[in-house]
Amino acid sequence: MARRASGLLVALSIVLASCGGGTSLTSDQPDPPDRPSPTDVIDGRWILAAPNAPSCGLNFTAPSTSAGNATPDGGCPERFYLSRRWRLADGTLTIVDADETPLGTFRVNGDRFEGKSSAGTPLTLSR
């Protein structure tokens, strides 16, 4: 009887372990991530928004995963119409002008970036 009970416990443990998510017992492949982080797919068009100001588009090109070019649409808040490049280091996205002067810094928050301009204005970058 004890042998049968311990066999049932082992079988139950295997079944419960397979319900835990992550890597399954029958596959060597991990589960795919739900969706990529903004830092993984920075290339493309983003919308820059600031309180009490019109939003504008910023087009990022990504020749590498840590830096690239930024091309602003017209009407960007503050000095973001001068945006020329972006850098990503230690989880912080920095947008700079042609002289490498920072215009704003951002951190990932969910599927977007949140940060502040060099003047301290709260900003968001979203798709």
Buried (B, 14 or more C-beta within 10 A) or exposed (E): EEEEEEEEEEEEEEEEEEEEEEEBEEEEEEEEEEEEEBBEEBEEEBBBBBEEBEBBBBBBEBEEEEBBEBEBBEEBBBBBBBBBBBBBEEEBBBBBBEEEEEBBBBEBEEEBBBBEBBEEBEBBBBE
